[in-house]
Amino acid sequence: MPLPKIEDARSLSDQELADAILAAKRELFDLRMQQATRRLEKSHLFKHTRHRISQLMTVERERQLAAAAEPSATEVPQPDAQEE
């Protein structure tokens, strides 16, 4: 099973992205529970799940930064007060 691609995360809407982060964190918790109870057979899923969480959170942060940069780019600069 290959690692997920970041393009998949970028194609999600904001709400889907938040839901996917929550689901991936829940999956990681379940994997930890399986490991603690010695029922985990596919230990590589830890790496895949952590990788997916980091991708999703990166896309979320990129969108936050883009949203913060937009209003400042559209602001009209105020003329400086002229000193006499």
RAUR-V7609 format. One record per residue. RES is the residue in one small letter. BURIAL is b if it has 16 or more other C-alpha atoms within 10 Angstrom, else e. Layout:
RES/BURIAL
RES/BURIAL
This chain:
m/e
p/e
l/e
p/e
k/e
i/e
e/e
d/e
a/b
r/b
s/e
l/e
s/e
d/e
q/e
e/e
l/b
a/e
d/e
a/b
i/b
l/e
a/e
a/b
k/b
r/e
e/b
l/b
f/e
d/e
l/b
r/b
m/e
q/e
q/e
a/e
t/e
r/e
r/e
l/e
e/e
k/e
s/e
h/e
l/b
f/e
k/e
h/b
t/b
r/e
h/b
r/b
i/b
s/e
q/b
l/b
m/b
t/e
v/b
e/b
r/e
e/e
r/e
q/e
l/e
a/e
a/e
a/e
a/e
e/e
p/e
s/e
a/e
t/e
e/e
v/e
p/e
q/e
p/e
d/e
a/e
q/e
e/e
e/e
